[in-house]
Amino acid sequence: MSTCTRREFVTTTVAAGIAVTGPRFARFADSRIEVLLDEPIGTIAPEIYGHFVEHLGGVVYDGVWVGEDSPIPNLGGVRRALVEALRPIRPAVMRWPGGCFADAYDWRDGVGPKSERPRRTNVWIDQSSLQGLGNVPAKYDPNHFGTNEFVRFCRLIGAEPYLAVNVRSLPPMAFFEWLEYCNSPAGSTSLAELRESGGDREPFGVRYWGIGNESWGCGGNFTPEEYASEYRRFATWSTPRYGVDLEFIGAGPSGRDLDWTRRFFEKMVERRELDRMWGWALHHYSSAPDGEAIAFDDTAWYDLLASADRMEEIVAAQWQVMGELDQEHRVKIVVDEWGAWHRMTTNVDPTHLFGQQSTIRDALVAGLTLDTFNRHADKVAMANIAQLVNCIQSLFLAHEDRFVLTPTYHVFSMYAAHQGATAVRVVASAPEAHWVDGEDRARSIWGLSGSASVRDGALTLTVTNPHLSESREAEIAIRGGSVRSVAAVTLVAGDVHDHNTFDAPDIVAPVRTRLQPGGSTLVHRFPAASVTKLEVTLGA
């Protein structure tokens, strides 16, 4: 398919995407979506739309942090453009300092005067792509961005801080002291005074604490039983709260590793310790065999989307196992690392470890994953896409004074209306997309997938169409309400390999269209390879 042909197709589809509503148009539809307003699932936690910052490559230095004396516009050292782009999408929570970096990090290195903070070897130093680059921050962290700077960044963007605790290489006392540093009242302790010397007299009130990270791997290589013992040592009942409702998050499995979950929960139940856990964190990265971010073929397009779509089954299976031992489901699911991971062939600077460009394919990964979380709003309490800037599935790319939004950012912007709304059940039926994978196996994926939420008489319906070349004409029935007004926001690319760059920042950007409403049924054409949001004002 040529770029020109596809651009003509996209232009026509977006312009003609909305049919006049009414049952007489149903004969043109090849698909159907039913939104069941009277079947609520639960409140969509704003924390599902969370993010992740690790001291890895160009995430912190050259991404978030440019320094107070930088000629790059900044707010106390934080890149101003990043803050201004994040505020509209309301990032409810930000995870830091890792990732694998967290279990090699001593929080005490990142407090006090910057001139006196030690430089430390970064856990990622031995990555082959960093060799020959000199003493760059990606290899030797200067610790200019520490706890105070991170919390100020969170306050600038309106996010709750989520701190990952070092379980592999520090004792519980280091965690207790970090908690005291963050949350003890002004002037109450020496650590509170140390916090104040860094410019923050009042306590941070940090609520979310991750007890380790990937404890089955880089976070200690523990068995589930060993990690359960470590978790209890760190999150025991005697942990001071300082008036904050502390929420402890356990380091859960990689993907669908049900054995890790079952064995950990069994050991926790033996000691009746599940009430000391708020969330159970799992990680799932999606990938395609060729690993290319831009130069992918049709097979790799579908392979990546199918890999991302495994999230549905992972959440359901983990929830079932958790329920075997936590029948009241006191512990919720936290997906604090997820995203599309490609080969590092498109990073915008050599220091940006695991950096990659983002296309409409990545936007669909974001859309279908967020829709999955919305549909499981009764199970998923938090999620953090990896990572915020210059790494894996970033919302932003930055280098020196240059900055650009990726297609993934636009999905988060489109989906922001779901935050805090009530998820309602959606039933979709559409012709599947078929392909042959790299092992000559016939494969298929759903034709349309999405989620819906309601708040204050407004319905938000988000839908992804994974088919590379076929649009889907869908009859949409709103059960339990009527339609007063409708608007559509569509994200689609002229060519699926298109991507935003510093020099051409708006190649892939959403288009907004006002529609003609009528009754409780409408027909909408979802373009091929697209993410769509329908904003519906409901009547009685």
N, C-alpha and C positions, 0 to 999 in steps of 0.2 A: 504493500500500500504506500503510495507516494505521499510526501508531506503536503503537497498541494491538494491532492484529493481529500486527504483527511481534514485539512483546514476548511475546505468547502463544506464537507460533511458536518463538522463541528458547528460552523457558523449557521448552517441551515437548521440543525437540530436544536441549538440553544434558542434561536429566534422563534422556532415553531414548537417549542417544547410543551406548551400548555394548550390543551384542547378545552373548548367550552364544556362545562360540566353538565352532567345529566345522564340518565340511564341510556338514552338513545345512542350514545357514543360507545357503549360497552362492546359493540361488535367489532370495533377496530382494535381493541386491546388484546395483546398476547399474554398479558400478565395481570395479576390481581394482588392488591395489598389491602388487608383489612386492619383498621386501627380500632381496638376494642377499649373504648374509654372507661367502661365499667369493670375492667379487669386490671386493677393496679398491681404492680410488682413490688414497688417500694420506692423510697426517695433515692434519687441518684446523688450519691455523695459528691460534693464538689471536689473532694480529694482524689477522685478517679482521674481528674484532669490535672494530675500532678507532674512534676518534672524532676530531673536528676542532674546534679553537678558533681563531677569527680575530678580530682587532680590528675588528669590524664590528657596527654598531648596538649591541644590548644583550647580545652574547655574553660579552664580558669584563666590562665595567663594567655592573653591575646583574644580571649572570648569574653568572659564576664569581667575580668579585672584588667584595667589598663594603668592604674595608679593615679594618685591624687595630683601629681605634677605632670601628667601626660598632656600633650597638646590635643589628644583625642578628647572630644567632649565627654565629660564624666560627672558623676554625682558621688563625691567622696571616693573616687577611684574606680567606681563601677561604670561600665560603658553606658552612656546616656541613651544611645539608640536602642540598646537591649531593654532597658527599663521602660522606655516609651512604647516599645512594641509589645511587651508583656502585659502592661496594665490593662489594655482592652480585653484580653482573653481571660483575665481573672485567674491566675495560677494559684490554686488553693494551698498547695504544699510544695516544698522544694527539698529534695533529699541531698545530703552532703555528709562527709567528704568522699565517699565511695560507696559501693564498688570495692574491688580488691585493694585499692589504696587505703581504705578505712582501717584494715587490719594490719597496716604497717605505720599508721599515723598516731603520733602522740599530740594530743590537743594542746599540751603545754608549749609546744614549739611555735604555735600560732597566736600567742597572746603577748602582751607587753609591747614596748617600743619596737617598731619594725627594724630599726638599726641594730637591735640586740637579738633579734630572732635568729636561730641557727638555720643554716642551709642543710638540707637533708637529701640523701639519695632517694629518688622516687622509685617505687616498687616496679614501675614499668621501664626502668632504665635499659634492660637487656633486649628490648624489642629491636630487631635488626634494622628497621627503618630509621631509628634514631641514631644509629652509629655514624660517626663522622660529622655530626652536627654541632660539636662543641658542648660547652657547659650551659645548655639551654634549660629553662625551667621545666621542660618535659622530662629532663633527666635528673636535675638537681633543684628541688623545690626550694624557693627562697622564703617560703612561709609568710609572704606579705599579705596573703589572703587567709585569715584565720577565723576564729569563732565570731569575734565582734564584727568583722567585715561581712561574713556570711549572713548574720542575723540582720545587719543593716540592709543588705541586699534584699532579704526577704521582706523587710518592712517597706522598702521602696516600691515593691511590686505587689504588696498585699498578700503574701504567702506565709503559711505557717512553716517554721523550720522543722525538718526531720533529720535528726542526727544519727549517723551510723557509728556504733561503739566498737572499739578495737577489742575483740575477744581473743584473737590468735596470739598477740604479743604483749598485751598489757593486762594487769590484774584488775579485779573488780574495784579496788580502791581508786584506780585512775578514773573509772566511770563515775564513782560517787563524787569525786572531786570536780569532775567536769560538770556534773549535775549541780553541784553547789556553786560553781563559778557562774553557771547560766541562771540559776533560779533563786538563789538565796537572797533575802531582802537587802536593800541598800544599806551599807555600813554594818551589816550583821556579822560578817566573817572576813577573814583576810582575803579569801578568794573573791568575795563581793567587792572588796576594795581594789583588788587587782583588776576586776572587770571595769570598775569606775575609772581606774587610771588609763584604761583603753578607750575612754570616752563614753561609757554607758553606765550611769549610776543605777538606774532602775533595772530590776531583773528582767531577763528575756522571756521567762515563762514558757520555756520549751516543753511542749507536750509529747511529741512523738520521738521515741528512741528505738532504733533498731539494734537488737542485741546480736552483733556480728553481721557478717555478710558471706553468703555462699560457704557456710561452715563445712560443707561436704567437700570443698575444694580449696581455693586460695585462702579462705577464712579459717584454716586450721586443719583441714583434711580429717575431720572428726567422723566417727560413726554417729548414727542418730542418738544412740544411748549416751555416748560421750558428750555430744552437744547438749542433750537434755540436762545433764549434770552441770555443764558450764552455764547454760541459760538460767538455771535455778540460782546459781551463785551470784550472777549479775542482777537478776530481777527479783531477789528475795523480798519478803514482806517488809523488811526493815529499811528498805530504800527510802530516804526522806523525800517528801512530796512538795514541800514549800508552798502548799495551797494550790498546786496544779494537779489536774486530773491526768496523771501520767499514763500514756498509752505505749506499752511495750510490744515490739514486733519481733517475732522469732524468724530466724533465717531458715526459710523453707526450702523446697526442693528445686531442682532443675527440671522444668517442664512437668512431665507426667510421672515423675518418680514417686509412685504411691507408697513404696516400701519405706522411703525416708520419712514420709508423713506419718504412716501408721506406727512405726517403731518409736518415733519421737513422742507422739501423743500417748502411746502406751506407757512410756516412762514418766511422762508428766502426770498422767492420771493416777499412777501408783502413789504419788506423793500429794495428790489433790492440788496441783499447782496451776491448772489451766486458768483459774481466775486471775492469775498474774500475767495473762497474755491477752492483748487486744487484737493483734493481727498475725497472720501466718503468711510470710512473704515467699512467693514463687517467682521464678524468672523464666521467660520464654523469648528467645530471639528467632526470627524467621529469616530464611535464606533460600537462595536458589543455587543449584549445582555449579553454574558458571561463575557466580559471585560478582558479576559486573553490575555496577550501579546505573550506567547509562547504556552501554553497548550490549544490551540484552536482546534475545530473540523471543519469538512468541512462546516457546516452551518455557523459558525462564520467567516470562511474565506470569504465566499461570502457576508455575511451580512455587514462586514466591508467595502469591496470594493463598495458595493451598497451605503452605507452611504457616502463614499468619493465621489462617482460619482454624488451625489446631487449637487455638486459645479456647474456643467454645468447649471442646471436649475436655481440655485440661482443667478448666474451672469446674465443670460438672463432676469430673471424676475425683478431683481433690476434695471438693465439698462433700461428696458422698463418704469418702474415707474419714474426713474430719468428723462427720456426724456419727460415725460408728462409736467414737469415744467421747465426743462432745455433743450429746444428743440435743442439748438446748442451743447449740450453735452460738455459744458465747464468743468464740473466736471467729473473726471474719477473714476473708482472703485479701491479701495485699499483693499486687503484682508490681513490685517496685523496680523491675527492669524488664522492658519489652521494646521491641522495635525490629526494623529490617537491618540486617548486618551484611554489608557487601565487602568485596575486596577493596583494599586501600589503593585504588588507581585514580581517584578523582578528588583527593583532598586538595584544598586550596593552598596549603603550605606544607613543606616536609615535616615540620614540627607537630602537625595536627594528627597525632596517632589515631588510627581507625577513623579518620575523616572520610567523608564520602558525599557526593552530590545526591540530590533528591529530585525524583520525577513524579509524574502523576501516579506511577505504580506505587511509590512509597505513600502517596496521599491515600490511595485505596487501602493500603495496609493500615494506616492510621484510622481511616473511617470504619472499616469492618471491625477493627479491634475495639474502638470506643463504642461502637454499636453493641458488640458482645458484652462489654462491661455494663452498658445501660440495661441490656436485657437481663442481666444477672445483678441488678441493683440490690437485691436482697442478700447477696453473697459477697460482692466485691466492695470493700470499704475504701480502698485507696489504690492508685496505680501511678507509676512514674515512668514516662517514656524515656528511653536512653538514646542520646543524652541531649542536654539543652542546646549546646552550640558546638560546632566543629567536630562532632564525634557521633558515629553511628547514625541513627535516624534523627538528626538535628532539626529543630525548628528554625535555626539561624546558622549562617556562615559568616565569619568575621575574620579579618586579618588587618592588623594595624588600624588605619582609619576607615576601612571599607566594611560594609555590613549589608546583608541581604536576607530577606525572608524566603524560606523554602515552601514548596507546596504543602508540606506537613503542617507548617504554621497556619496556613489558610484553613485546613481542616479543623484545627483546634479553635480557630476564630468562628467558623461556621457552627461548631458543636457547642459553643460556650453556653447557649441558651438552655441546654440540658441540665446544667449544674444546679442542684438543689430542687429540681422539678420532680414530679412523680412519674416514674416509668410506667407505661401501660403496655399491654400485650399487643404484638403485631404479628399477623399471619401473612406470609408472602408466598406467592406461587408464580413461577416464571420458568421459561425454558432454560435448561442448564447450559453452561458453557463447557465444551468438550475439547480435549487436546490429548496428544500422545507425549508422555514425559520422556526424559532422557534415557530411560531403560525400555523404551518401546511399549510401555503400558498405557492402555486407554484410561484416561482419567476424566473426571467431571467436577464441576463446582456449581453451587447454586446460581440461579440467574439474577436474582435481586435479593439483597439482604439489608436490614436496617433496624432502626429502633425509634420509639416515639415517647414523648413525655408531655405532661400537661401541667400548666401553672397559670392561675389567675385568668382562666378563660382562653388561654393561648395554647395551641398544640404545635410542637416541634417534631417533624418527621424527617429523619435523615436516612438516606438510601445510597448504597453503592451498587454500581453495575460493573461486573468484572469483565464482560465480554469485550474483546479487543476491537471488534468491528460492527457489532449489532446493537442498535438502540433497543430499548424495551418500552412498549406502550402499555402503561399500567392503569387499570381502573382502580381507583382508590376509594374505598368505602369507609366513612367515619361512623362507626357504630356507637350510638348513644349521644350524638350531637349533630348539629348542622354547621355548614360553612358560611361564614359571613364575608371573609376576605382571605386571599391567599397571595403569598409572594414566594418566589423560588430564588435560591442562590445555588449556582452550579459551578463546580470546579472541573474543568476538562481542558485537555491540551490539544494544540493543533497537531502535534506529533507526540506519541507517548514517550519519546526519548527527550523531549524538551525539558529544560531546567532553568531556573533563575540563576543569574550570575551577577557579579558586581557591576558589570557594564550593561547588562540587560535584566533588570530586577523584576520585570513584570511579564515575562514570557508566559508563566503559568499563574493565573490569578482568577479569582471567582468573578462571576457575572450575576447580577441581580435582575430579576424580571418580576413585574407585577402581573397577576393573573386575574381572570374573571371567575368569580365564585358562583355557586348555585346549588342549593340542596345539601345532601349529605354525601354525594358521590362526585368525583371529578376524575378526569383522565389526564395523565401526565406522561410525556415521553422522556425517559431517562437516557441521556446520550451514552454511547459506548464508552467504556473506560472512564467512568465519571463518579464523582461524589456530589450528592445533591441534598440540600436542605429545603424543606417546605415549611413556611411559617403560616400557620392557619389560625385565624381568629374565629372562635367557635360561637355559634348561636345556641339558642335553647334546643 
